[in-house]
Amino acid sequence: MTDTTVSPVLRVAPAAPAEAAAHFRASLAFHADVSDVAAALAAGGDPGFVVLDSRSTESWDQGHIPGAVHLPTALVPEQAAELLDRAVPVVTYCWGPGCNGATRAALALAELGYQVKEMLGGFEYWVREGFEFETWQGRERRAPDPLTAPLAGDCGC
């Protein structure tokens, strides 16, 4: 007797390798990883991009990436030109994977003519991976979550 049940994973067949490569290449043009952003910022000098926190002022005050520009998503259209240089790529972030504020901010910036990427994982994963963050009280760092940063911030990617 043959099992004719198709796995839910394979109910829709995987894309052809060339199509998959094009998709994943395009994805990397739109997204940055928390660890990659942290490494670029930690390297010293000009990382070649600016980090933009698109959350509310209350969220910013609870903690943000050191050196980030604070520009809530709703204010991007009216304030981006005052805070950002169009020649410098922008990496947006919000709370975490369950928040689309960084996506909406990235869309607004792209529509204004900025080169932009979204930082996957947002502030949540920045903190969970053990990277330093800033509050009105100063800088802090939490121990890395072993589920998100098994090798002290290096996912082995």
Chimera marker file (.cmm) of the C-alpha trace (Angstrom):
<marker_set name="trace">
<marker id="1" x="0.000" y="0.000" z="0.000" r="1" g="1" b="0" radius="0.5"/>
<marker id="2" x="1.390" y="3.423" z="-1.005" r="1" g="1" b="0" radius="0.5"/>
<marker id="3" x="1.004" y="6.544" z="1.115" r="1" g="1" b="0" radius="0.5"/>
<marker id="4" x="-0.617" y="9.140" z="-1.140" r="1" g="1" b="0" radius="0.5"/>
<marker id="5" x="-0.830" y="11.806" z="1.535" r="1" g="1" b="0" radius="0.5"/>
<marker id="6" x="1.187" y="14.880" z="0.582" r="1" g="1" b="0" radius="0.5"/>
<marker id="7" x="3.070" y="16.636" z="3.333" r="1" g="1" b="0" radius="0.5"/>
<marker id="8" x="1.640" y="20.064" z="4.176" r="1" g="1" b="0" radius="0.5"/>
<marker id="9" x="5.149" y="21.395" z="3.532" r="1" g="1" b="0" radius="0.5"/>
<marker id="10" x="5.190" y="20.032" z="-0.022" r="1" g="1" b="0" radius="0.5"/>
<marker id="11" x="1.522" y="20.628" z="-0.905" r="1" g="1" b="0" radius="0.5"/>
<marker id="12" x="2.870" y="23.544" z="-2.909" r="1" g="1" b="0" radius="0.5"/>
<marker id="13" x="6.092" y="22.400" z="-4.567" r="1" g="1" b="0" radius="0.5"/>
<marker id="14" x="9.318" y="24.282" z="-3.806" r="1" g="1" b="0" radius="0.5"/>
<marker id="15" x="10.363" y="26.879" z="-6.356" r="1" g="1" b="0" radius="0.5"/>
<marker id="16" x="12.923" y="26.015" z="-8.988" r="1" g="1" b="0" radius="0.5"/>
<marker id="17" x="16.477" y="26.709" z="-7.752" r="1" g="1" b="0" radius="0.5"/>
<marker id="18" x="16.938" y="29.756" z="-9.999" r="1" g="1" b="0" radius="0.5"/>
<marker id="19" x="13.624" y="31.253" z="-8.823" r="1" g="1" b="0" radius="0.5"/>
<marker id="20" x="14.539" y="30.536" z="-5.200" r="1" g="1" b="0" radius="0.5"/>
<marker id="21" x="17.939" y="32.173" z="-5.633" r="1" g="1" b="0" radius="0.5"/>
<marker id="22" x="16.322" y="35.292" z="-7.121" r="1" g="1" b="0" radius="0.5"/>
<marker id="23" x="13.806" y="35.462" z="-4.272" r="1" g="1" b="0" radius="0.5"/>
<marker id="24" x="16.387" y="35.083" z="-1.505" r="1" g="1" b="0" radius="0.5"/>
<marker id="25" x="18.791" y="37.520" z="-3.191" r="1" g="1" b="0" radius="0.5"/>
<marker id="26" x="15.972" y="40.065" z="-3.334" r="1" g="1" b="0" radius="0.5"/>
<marker id="27" x="15.109" y="39.401" z="0.304" r="1" g="1" b="0" radius="0.5"/>
<marker id="28" x="18.661" y="40.271" z="1.342" r="1" g="1" b="0" radius="0.5"/>
<marker id="29" x="18.323" y="43.585" z="-0.516" r="1" g="1" b="0" radius="0.5"/>
<marker id="30" x="15.407" y="44.482" z="1.769" r="1" g="1" b="0" radius="0.5"/>
<marker id="31" x="16.457" y="43.017" z="5.127" r="1" g="1" b="0" radius="0.5"/>
<marker id="32" x="19.372" y="43.187" z="7.551" r="1" g="1" b="0" radius="0.5"/>
<marker id="33" x="20.047" y="40.849" z="10.455" r="1" g="1" b="0" radius="0.5"/>
<marker id="34" x="20.429" y="42.180" z="14.021" r="1" g="1" b="0" radius="0.5"/>
<marker id="35" x="23.866" y="40.574" z="14.326" r="1" g="1" b="0" radius="0.5"/>
<marker id="36" x="25.057" y="42.102" z="11.048" r="1" g="1" b="0" radius="0.5"/>
<marker id="37" x="23.880" y="45.574" z="12.086" r="1" g="1" b="0" radius="0.5"/>
<marker id="38" x="25.572" y="45.194" z="15.489" r="1" g="1" b="0" radius="0.5"/>
<marker id="39" x="28.828" y="44.007" z="13.903" r="1" g="1" b="0" radius="0.5"/>
<marker id="40" x="28.869" y="46.929" z="11.455" r="1" g="1" b="0" radius="0.5"/>
<marker id="41" x="28.252" y="49.436" z="14.252" r="1" g="1" b="0" radius="0.5"/>
<marker id="42" x="30.843" y="47.809" z="16.545" r="1" g="1" b="0" radius="0.5"/>
<marker id="43" x="33.534" y="47.866" z="13.852" r="1" g="1" b="0" radius="0.5"/>
<marker id="44" x="34.016" y="51.577" z="14.409" r="1" g="1" b="0" radius="0.5"/>
<marker id="45" x="34.106" y="54.273" z="11.803" r="1" g="1" b="0" radius="0.5"/>
<marker id="46" x="31.283" y="54.970" z="9.407" r="1" g="1" b="0" radius="0.5"/>
<marker id="47" x="29.132" y="51.845" z="8.924" r="1" g="1" b="0" radius="0.5"/>
<marker id="48" x="27.734" y="53.284" z="5.687" r="1" g="1" b="0" radius="0.5"/>
<marker id="49" x="24.159" y="53.473" z="6.981" r="1" g="1" b="0" radius="0.5"/>
<marker id="50" x="22.063" y="55.114" z="9.663" r="1" g="1" b="0" radius="0.5"/>
<marker id="51" x="19.812" y="53.164" z="12.055" r="1" g="1" b="0" radius="0.5"/>
<marker id="52" x="16.285" y="54.516" z="12.485" r="1" g="1" b="0" radius="0.5"/>
<marker id="53" x="14.003" y="53.631" z="15.421" r="1" g="1" b="0" radius="0.5"/>
<marker id="54" x="10.440" y="54.012" z="14.160" r="1" g="1" b="0" radius="0.5"/>
<marker id="55" x="8.708" y="53.443" z="17.530" r="1" g="1" b="0" radius="0.5"/>
<marker id="56" x="6.876" y="55.908" z="19.772" r="1" g="1" b="0" radius="0.5"/>
<marker id="57" x="8.674" y="58.233" z="22.173" r="1" g="1" b="0" radius="0.5"/>
<marker id="58" x="7.546" y="56.063" z="25.109" r="1" g="1" b="0" radius="0.5"/>
<marker id="59" x="9.099" y="52.997" z="23.462" r="1" g="1" b="0" radius="0.5"/>
<marker id="60" x="12.290" y="54.901" z="22.586" r="1" g="1" b="0" radius="0.5"/>
<marker id="61" x="12.607" y="55.943" z="26.225" r="1" g="1" b="0" radius="0.5"/>
<marker id="62" x="12.371" y="52.301" z="27.355" r="1" g="1" b="0" radius="0.5"/>
<marker id="63" x="15.467" y="51.520" z="25.290" r="1" g="1" b="0" radius="0.5"/>
<marker id="64" x="16.960" y="51.976" z="21.832" r="1" g="1" b="0" radius="0.5"/>
<marker id="65" x="20.064" y="51.150" z="19.830" r="1" g="1" b="0" radius="0.5"/>
<marker id="66" x="22.876" y="53.581" z="20.690" r="1" g="1" b="0" radius="0.5"/>
<marker id="67" x="23.329" y="56.121" z="17.916" r="1" g="1" b="0" radius="0.5"/>
<marker id="68" x="19.936" y="55.427" z="16.335" r="1" g="1" b="0" radius="0.5"/>
<marker id="69" x="17.850" y="58.272" z="14.981" r="1" g="1" b="0" radius="0.5"/>
<marker id="70" x="14.388" y="58.437" z="16.531" r="1" g="1" b="0" radius="0.5"/>
<marker id="71" x="11.633" y="59.054" z="13.977" r="1" g="1" b="0" radius="0.5"/>
<marker id="72" x="8.218" y="57.506" z="14.666" r="1" g="1" b="0" radius="0.5"/>
<marker id="73" x="6.651" y="55.966" z="11.581" r="1" g="1" b="0" radius="0.5"/>
<marker id="74" x="3.773" y="58.458" z="11.439" r="1" g="1" b="0" radius="0.5"/>
<marker id="75" x="6.243" y="61.380" z="11.323" r="1" g="1" b="0" radius="0.5"/>
<marker id="76" x="8.467" y="60.020" z="8.528" r="1" g="1" b="0" radius="0.5"/>
<marker id="77" x="6.812" y="61.979" z="5.682" r="1" g="1" b="0" radius="0.5"/>
<marker id="78" x="7.121" y="65.343" z="7.416" r="1" g="1" b="0" radius="0.5"/>
<marker id="79" x="10.449" y="64.963" z="9.280" r="1" g="1" b="0" radius="0.5"/>
<marker id="80" x="12.688" y="62.583" z="7.304" r="1" g="1" b="0" radius="0.5"/>
<marker id="81" x="14.320" y="65.345" z="5.255" r="1" g="1" b="0" radius="0.5"/>
<marker id="82" x="15.313" y="67.194" z="8.465" r="1" g="1" b="0" radius="0.5"/>
<marker id="83" x="16.915" y="64.121" z="10.075" r="1" g="1" b="0" radius="0.5"/>
<marker id="84" x="18.256" y="61.966" z="7.256" r="1" g="1" b="0" radius="0.5"/>
<marker id="85" x="20.625" y="62.346" z="4.313" r="1" g="1" b="0" radius="0.5"/>
<marker id="86" x="19.158" y="60.808" z="1.138" r="1" g="1" b="0" radius="0.5"/>
<marker id="87" x="22.648" y="59.666" z="0.133" r="1" g="1" b="0" radius="0.5"/>
<marker id="88" x="22.980" y="57.442" z="3.229" r="1" g="1" b="0" radius="0.5"/>
<marker id="89" x="21.075" y="54.130" z="3.386" r="1" g="1" b="0" radius="0.5"/>
<marker id="90" x="18.675" y="53.744" z="6.319" r="1" g="1" b="0" radius="0.5"/>
<marker id="91" x="18.068" y="50.600" z="8.399" r="1" g="1" b="0" radius="0.5"/>
<marker id="92" x="14.696" y="50.747" z="10.167" r="1" g="1" b="0" radius="0.5"/>
<marker id="93" x="13.575" y="48.851" z="13.251" r="1" g="1" b="0" radius="0.5"/>
<marker id="94" x="10.600" y="48.704" z="15.601" r="1" g="1" b="0" radius="0.5"/>
<marker id="95" x="9.744" y="46.408" z="18.535" r="1" g="1" b="0" radius="0.5"/>
<marker id="96" x="10.183" y="42.980" z="16.998" r="1" g="1" b="0" radius="0.5"/>
<marker id="97" x="8.864" y="40.362" z="14.615" r="1" g="1" b="0" radius="0.5"/>
<marker id="98" x="5.256" y="40.985" z="15.665" r="1" g="1" b="0" radius="0.5"/>
<marker id="99" x="5.424" y="44.690" z="14.776" r="1" g="1" b="0" radius="0.5"/>
<marker id="100" x="5.230" y="46.117" z="11.270" r="1" g="1" b="0" radius="0.5"/>
<marker id="101" x="6.211" y="49.685" z="12.194" r="1" g="1" b="0" radius="0.5"/>
<marker id="102" x="9.681" y="49.246" z="10.681" r="1" g="1" b="0" radius="0.5"/>
<marker id="103" x="8.122" y="47.929" z="7.471" r="1" g="1" b="0" radius="0.5"/>
<marker id="104" x="5.754" y="50.889" z="7.283" r="1" g="1" b="0" radius="0.5"/>
<marker id="105" x="8.618" y="53.322" z="8.021" r="1" g="1" b="0" radius="0.5"/>
<marker id="106" x="10.764" y="51.645" z="5.343" r="1" g="1" b="0" radius="0.5"/>
<marker id="107" x="7.923" y="51.975" z="2.837" r="1" g="1" b="0" radius="0.5"/>
<marker id="108" x="7.461" y="55.663" z="3.654" r="1" g="1" b="0" radius="0.5"/>
<marker id="109" x="11.207" y="56.289" z="3.330" r="1" g="1" b="0" radius="0.5"/>
<marker id="110" x="11.436" y="54.411" z="0.027" r="1" g="1" b="0" radius="0.5"/>
<marker id="111" x="8.517" y="56.447" z="-1.313" r="1" g="1" b="0" radius="0.5"/>
<marker id="112" x="10.488" y="59.587" z="-0.345" r="1" g="1" b="0" radius="0.5"/>
<marker id="113" x="13.520" y="58.371" z="-2.306" r="1" g="1" b="0" radius="0.5"/>
<marker id="114" x="15.684" y="56.846" z="0.447" r="1" g="1" b="0" radius="0.5"/>
<marker id="115" x="17.593" y="53.565" z="0.139" r="1" g="1" b="0" radius="0.5"/>
<marker id="116" x="16.277" y="51.463" z="3.000" r="1" g="1" b="0" radius="0.5"/>
<marker id="117" x="16.445" y="48.063" z="4.657" r="1" g="1" b="0" radius="0.5"/>
<marker id="118" x="14.472" y="46.664" z="7.580" r="1" g="1" b="0" radius="0.5"/>
<marker id="119" x="16.314" y="45.103" z="10.527" r="1" g="1" b="0" radius="0.5"/>
<marker id="120" x="14.747" y="41.705" z="11.151" r="1" g="1" b="0" radius="0.5"/>
<marker id="121" x="13.916" y="41.010" z="14.788" r="1" g="1" b="0" radius="0.5"/>
<marker id="122" x="13.783" y="44.662" z="15.799" r="1" g="1" b="0" radius="0.5"/>
<marker id="123" x="14.643" y="45.953" z="19.237" r="1" g="1" b="0" radius="0.5"/>
<marker id="124" x="13.430" y="42.717" z="20.847" r="1" g="1" b="0" radius="0.5"/>
<marker id="125" x="16.097" y="40.632" z="19.147" r="1" g="1" b="0" radius="0.5"/>
<marker id="126" x="18.733" y="43.343" z="19.629" r="1" g="1" b="0" radius="0.5"/>
<marker id="127" x="18.240" y="42.978" z="23.386" r="1" g="1" b="0" radius="0.5"/>
<marker id="128" x="17.766" y="39.186" z="23.284" r="1" g="1" b="0" radius="0.5"/>
<marker id="129" x="21.059" y="38.764" z="21.445" r="1" g="1" b="0" radius="0.5"/>
<marker id="130" x="22.797" y="40.662" z="24.234" r="1" g="1" b="0" radius="0.5"/>
<marker id="131" x="23.708" y="43.864" z="22.431" r="1" g="1" b="0" radius="0.5"/>
<marker id="132" x="24.073" y="47.117" z="24.325" r="1" g="1" b="0" radius="0.5"/>
<marker id="133" x="21.104" y="49.472" z="24.356" r="1" g="1" b="0" radius="0.5"/>
<marker id="134" x="20.477" y="52.935" z="25.712" r="1" g="1" b="0" radius="0.5"/>
<marker id="135" x="17.793" y="54.415" z="27.997" r="1" g="1" b="0" radius="0.5"/>
<marker id="136" x="17.496" y="57.824" z="29.624" r="1" g="1" b="0" radius="0.5"/>
<marker id="137" x="19.406" y="56.284" z="32.555" r="1" g="1" b="0" radius="0.5"/>
<marker id="138" x="22.406" y="55.261" z="30.432" r="1" g="1" b="0" radius="0.5"/>
<marker id="139" x="23.602" y="52.159" z="28.609" r="1" g="1" b="0" radius="0.5"/>
<marker id="140" x="22.561" y="48.627" z="29.506" r="1" g="1" b="0" radius="0.5"/>
<marker id="141" x="23.150" y="45.106" z="28.289" r="1" g="1" b="0" radius="0.5"/>
<marker id="142" x="21.322" y="41.884" z="29.128" r="1" g="1" b="0" radius="0.5"/>
<marker id="143" x="22.689" y="38.374" z="28.990" r="1" g="1" b="0" radius="0.5"/>
<marker id="144" x="22.085" y="36.822" z="25.559" r="1" g="1" b="0" radius="0.5"/>
<marker id="145" x="19.109" y="34.512" z="25.247" r="1" g="1" b="0" radius="0.5"/>
<marker id="146" x="20.595" y="31.109" z="24.323" r="1" g="1" b="0" radius="0.5"/>
<marker id="147" x="17.683" y="30.494" z="21.938" r="1" g="1" b="0" radius="0.5"/>
<marker id="148" x="18.493" y="33.574" z="19.860" r="1" g="1" b="0" radius="0.5"/>
<marker id="149" x="22.242" y="33.920" z="20.400" r="1" g="1" b="0" radius="0.5"/>
<marker id="150" x="23.637" y="30.449" z="21.071" r="1" g="1" b="0" radius="0.5"/>
<marker id="151" x="27.238" y="31.503" z="20.482" r="1" g="1" b="0" radius="0.5"/>
<marker id="152" x="27.383" y="34.947" z="22.100" r="1" g="1" b="0" radius="0.5"/>
<marker id="153" x="25.589" y="36.701" z="19.262" r="1" g="1" b="0" radius="0.5"/>
<marker id="154" x="26.815" y="34.544" z="16.373" r="1" g="1" b="0" radius="0.5"/>
<marker id="155" x="24.027" y="32.460" z="14.849" r="1" g="1" b="0" radius="0.5"/>
<marker id="156" x="26.553" y="30.672" z="12.673" r="1" g="1" b="0" radius="0.5"/>
<marker id="157" x="25.007" y="32.221" z="9.574" r="1" g="1" b="0" radius="0.5"/>
<link id1="1" id2="2" r="1" g="1" b="0" radius="0.2"/>
<link id1="2" id2="3" r="1" g="1" b="0" radius="0.2"/>
<link id1="3" id2="4" r="1" g="1" b="0" radius="0.2"/>
<link id1="4" id2="5" r="1" g="1" b="0" radius="0.2"/>
<link id1="5" id2="6" r="1" g="1" b="0" radius="0.2"/>
<link id1="6" id2="7" r="1" g="1" b="0" radius="0.2"/>
<link id1="7" id2="8" r="1" g="1" b="0" radius="0.2"/>
<link id1="8" id2="9" r="1" g="1" b="0" radius="0.2"/>
<link id1="9" id2="10" r="1" g="1" b="0" radius="0.2"/>
<link id1="10" id2="11" r="1" g="1" b="0" radius="0.2"/>
<link id1="11" id2="12" r="1" g="1" b="0" radius="0.2"/>
<link id1="12" id2="13" r="1" g="1" b="0" radius="0.2"/>
<link id1="13" id2="14" r="1" g="1" b="0" radius="0.2"/>
<link id1="14" id2="15" r="1" g="1" b="0" radius="0.2"/>
<link id1="15" id2="16" r="1" g="1" b="0" radius="0.2"/>
<link id1="16" id2="17" r="1" g="1" b="0" radius="0.2"/>
<link id1="17" id2="18" r="1" g="1" b="0" radius="0.2"/>
<link id1="18" id2="19" r="1" g="1" b="0" radius="0.2"/>
<link id1="19" id2="20" r="1" g="1" b="0" radius="0.2"/>
<link id1="20" id2="21" r="1" g="1" b="0" radius="0.2"/>
<link id1="21" id2="22" r="1" g="1" b="0" radius="0.2"/>
<link id1="22" id2="23" r="1" g="1" b="0" radius="0.2"/>
<link id1="23" id2="24" r="1" g="1" b="0" radius="0.2"/>
<link id1="24" id2="25" r="1" g="1" b="0" radius="0.2"/>
<link id1="25" id2="26" r="1" g="1" b="0" radius="0.2"/>
<link id1="26" id2="27" r="1" g="1" b="0" radius="0.2"/>
<link id1="27" id2="28" r="1" g="1" b="0" radius="0.2"/>
<link id1="28" id2="29" r="1" g="1" b="0" radius="0.2"/>
<link id1="29" id2="30" r="1" g="1" b="0" radius="0.2"/>
<link id1="30" id2="31" r="1" g="1" b="0" radius="0.2"/>
<link id1="31" id2="32" r="1" g="1" b="0" radius="0.2"/>
<link id1="32" id2="33" r="1" g="1" b="0" radius="0.2"/>
<link id1="33" id2="34" r="1" g="1" b="0" radius="0.2"/>
<link id1="34" id2="35" r="1" g="1" b="0" radius="0.2"/>
<link id1="35" id2="36" r="1" g="1" b="0" radius="0.2"/>
<link id1="36" id2="37" r="1" g="1" b="0" radius="0.2"/>
<link id1="37" id2="38" r="1" g="1" b="0" radius="0.2"/>
<link id1="38" id2="39" r="1" g="1" b="0" radius="0.2"/>
<link id1="39" id2="40" r="1" g="1" b="0" radius="0.2"/>
<link id1="40" id2="41" r="1" g="1" b="0" radius="0.2"/>
<link id1="41" id2="42" r="1" g="1" b="0" radius="0.2"/>
<link id1="42" id2="43" r="1" g="1" b="0" radius="0.2"/>
<link id1="43" id2="44" r="1" g="1" b="0" radius="0.2"/>
<link id1="44" id2="45" r="1" g="1" b="0" radius="0.2"/>
<link id1="45" id2="46" r="1" g="1" b="0" radius="0.2"/>
<link id1="46" id2="47" r="1" g="1" b="0" radius="0.2"/>
<link id1="47" id2="48" r="1" g="1" b="0" radius="0.2"/>
<link id1="48" id2="49" r="1" g="1" b="0" radius="0.2"/>
<link id1="49" id2="50" r="1" g="1" b="0" radius="0.2"/>
<link id1="50" id2="51" r="1" g="1" b="0" radius="0.2"/>
<link id1="51" id2="52" r="1" g="1" b="0" radius="0.2"/>
<link id1="52" id2="53" r="1" g="1" b="0" radius="0.2"/>
<link id1="53" id2="54" r="1" g="1" b="0" radius="0.2"/>
<link id1="54" id2="55" r="1" g="1" b="0" radius="0.2"/>
<link id1="55" id2="56" r="1" g="1" b="0" radius="0.2"/>
<link id1="56" id2="57" r="1" g="1" b="0" radius="0.2"/>
<link id1="57" id2="58" r="1" g="1" b="0" radius="0.2"/>
<link id1="58" id2="59" r="1" g="1" b="0" radius="0.2"/>
<link id1="59" id2="60" r="1" g="1" b="0" radius="0.2"/>
<link id1="60" id2="61" r="1" g="1" b="0" radius="0.2"/>
<link id1="61" id2="62" r="1" g="1" b="0" radius="0.2"/>
<link id1="62" id2="63" r="1" g="1" b="0" radius="0.2"/>
<link id1="63" id2="64" r="1" g="1" b="0" radius="0.2"/>
<link id1="64" id2="65" r="1" g="1" b="0" radius="0.2"/>
<link id1="65" id2="66" r="1" g="1" b="0" radius="0.2"/>
<link id1="66" id2="67" r="1" g="1" b="0" radius="0.2"/>
<link id1="67" id2="68" r="1" g="1" b="0" radius="0.2"/>
<link id1="68" id2="69" r="1" g="1" b="0" radius="0.2"/>
<link id1="69" id2="70" r="1" g="1" b="0" radius="0.2"/>
<link id1="70" id2="71" r="1" g="1" b="0" radius="0.2"/>
<link id1="71" id2="72" r="1" g="1" b="0" radius="0.2"/>
<link id1="72" id2="73" r="1" g="1" b="0" radius="0.2"/>
<link id1="73" id2="74" r="1" g="1" b="0" radius="0.2"/>
<link id1="74" id2="75" r="1" g="1" b="0" radius="0.2"/>
<link id1="75" id2="76" r="1" g="1" b="0" radius="0.2"/>
<link id1="76" id2="77" r="1" g="1" b="0" radius="0.2"/>
<link id1="77" id2="78" r="1" g="1" b="0" radius="0.2"/>
<link id1="78" id2="79" r="1" g="1" b="0" radius="0.2"/>
<link id1="79" id2="80" r="1" g="1" b="0" radius="0.2"/>
<link id1="80" id2="81" r="1" g="1" b="0" radius="0.2"/>
<link id1="81" id2="82" r="1" g="1" b="0" radius="0.2"/>
<link id1="82" id2="83" r="1" g="1" b="0" radius="0.2"/>
<link id1="83" id2="84" r="1" g="1" b="0" radius="0.2"/>
<link id1="84" id2="85" r="1" g="1" b="0" radius="0.2"/>
<link id1="85" id2="86" r="1" g="1" b="0" radius="0.2"/>
<link id1="86" id2="87" r="1" g="1" b="0" radius="0.2"/>
<link id1="87" id2="88" r="1" g="1" b="0" radius="0.2"/>
<link id1="88" id2="89" r="1" g="1" b="0" radius="0.2"/>
<link id1="89" id2="90" r="1" g="1" b="0" radius="0.2"/>
<link id1="90" id2="91" r="1" g="1" b="0" radius="0.2"/>
<link id1="91" id2="92" r="1" g="1" b="0" radius="0.2"/>
<link id1="92" id2="93" r="1" g="1" b="0" radius="0.2"/>
<link id1="93" id2="94" r="1" g="1" b="0" radius="0.2"/>
<link id1="94" id2="95" r="1" g="1" b="0" radius="0.2"/>
<link id1="95" id2="96" r="1" g="1" b="0" radius="0.2"/>
<link id1="96" id2="97" r="1" g="1" b="0" radius="0.2"/>
<link id1="97" id2="98" r="1" g="1" b="0" radius="0.2"/>
<link id1="98" id2="99" r="1" g="1" b="0" radius="0.2"/>
<link id1="99" id2="100" r="1" g="1" b="0" radius="0.2"/>
<link id1="100" id2="101" r="1" g="1" b="0" radius="0.2"/>
<link id1="101" id2="102" r="1" g="1" b="0" radius="0.2"/>
<link id1="102" id2="103" r="1" g="1" b="0" radius="0.2"/>
<link id1="103" id2="104" r="1" g="1" b="0" radius="0.2"/>
<link id1="104" id2="105" r="1" g="1" b="0" radius="0.2"/>
<link id1="105" id2="106" r="1" g="1" b="0" radius="0.2"/>
<link id1="106" id2="107" r="1" g="1" b="0" radius="0.2"/>
<link id1="107" id2="108" r="1" g="1" b="0" radius="0.2"/>
<link id1="108" id2="109" r="1" g="1" b="0" radius="0.2"/>
<link id1="109" id2="110" r="1" g="1" b="0" radius="0.2"/>
<link id1="110" id2="111" r="1" g="1" b="0" radius="0.2"/>
<link id1="111" id2="112" r="1" g="1" b="0" radius="0.2"/>
<link id1="112" id2="113" r="1" g="1" b="0" radius="0.2"/>
<link id1="113" id2="114" r="1" g="1" b="0" radius="0.2"/>
<link id1="114" id2="115" r="1" g="1" b="0" radius="0.2"/>
<link id1="115" id2="116" r="1" g="1" b="0" radius="0.2"/>
<link id1="116" id2="117" r="1" g="1" b="0" radius="0.2"/>
<link id1="117" id2="118" r="1" g="1" b="0" radius="0.2"/>
<link id1="118" id2="119" r="1" g="1" b="0" radius="0.2"/>
<link id1="119" id2="120" r="1" g="1" b="0" radius="0.2"/>
<link id1="120" id2="121" r="1" g="1" b="0" radius="0.2"/>
<link id1="121" id2="122" r="1" g="1" b="0" radius="0.2"/>
<link id1="122" id2="123" r="1" g="1" b="0" radius="0.2"/>
<link id1="123" id2="124" r="1" g="1" b="0" radius="0.2"/>
<link id1="124" id2="125" r="1" g="1" b="0" radius="0.2"/>
<link id1="125" id2="126" r="1" g="1" b="0" radius="0.2"/>
<link id1="126" id2="127" r="1" g="1" b="0" radius="0.2"/>
<link id1="127" id2="128" r="1" g="1" b="0" radius="0.2"/>
<link id1="128" id2="129" r="1" g="1" b="0" radius="0.2"/>
<link id1="129" id2="130" r="1" g="1" b="0" radius="0.2"/>
<link id1="130" id2="131" r="1" g="1" b="0" radius="0.2"/>
<link id1="131" id2="132" r="1" g="1" b="0" radius="0.2"/>
<link id1="132" id2="133" r="1" g="1" b="0" radius="0.2"/>
<link id1="133" id2="134" r="1" g="1" b="0" radius="0.2"/>
<link id1="134" id2="135" r="1" g="1" b="0" radius="0.2"/>
<link id1="135" id2="136" r="1" g="1" b="0" radius="0.2"/>
<link id1="136" id2="137" r="1" g="1" b="0" radius="0.2"/>
<link id1="137" id2="138" r="1" g="1" b="0" radius="0.2"/>
<link id1="138" id2="139" r="1" g="1" b="0" radius="0.2"/>
<link id1="139" id2="140" r="1" g="1" b="0" radius="0.2"/>
<link id1="140" id2="141" r="1" g="1" b="0" radius="0.2"/>
<link id1="141" id2="142" r="1" g="1" b="0" radius="0.2"/>
<link id1="142" id2="143" r="1" g="1" b="0" radius="0.2"/>
<link id1="143" id2="144" r="1" g="1" b="0" radius="0.2"/>
<link id1="144" id2="145" r="1" g="1" b="0" radius="0.2"/>
<link id1="145" id2="146" r="1" g="1" b="0" radius="0.2"/>
<link id1="146" id2="147" r="1" g="1" b="0" radius="0.2"/>
<link id1="147" id2="148" r="1" g="1" b="0" radius="0.2"/>
<link id1="148" id2="149" r="1" g="1" b="0" radius="0.2"/>
<link id1="149" id2="150" r="1" g="1" b="0" radius="0.2"/>
<link id1="150" id2="151" r="1" g="1" b="0" radius="0.2"/>
<link id1="151" id2="152" r="1" g="1" b="0" radius="0.2"/>
<link id1="152" id2="153" r="1" g="1" b="0" radius="0.2"/>
<link id1="153" id2="154" r="1" g="1" b="0" radius="0.2"/>
<link id1="154" id2="155" r="1" g="1" b="0" radius="0.2"/>
<link id1="155" id2="156" r="1" g="1" b="0" radius="0.2"/>
<link id1="156" id2="157" r="1" g="1" b="0" radius="0.2"/>
</marker_set>
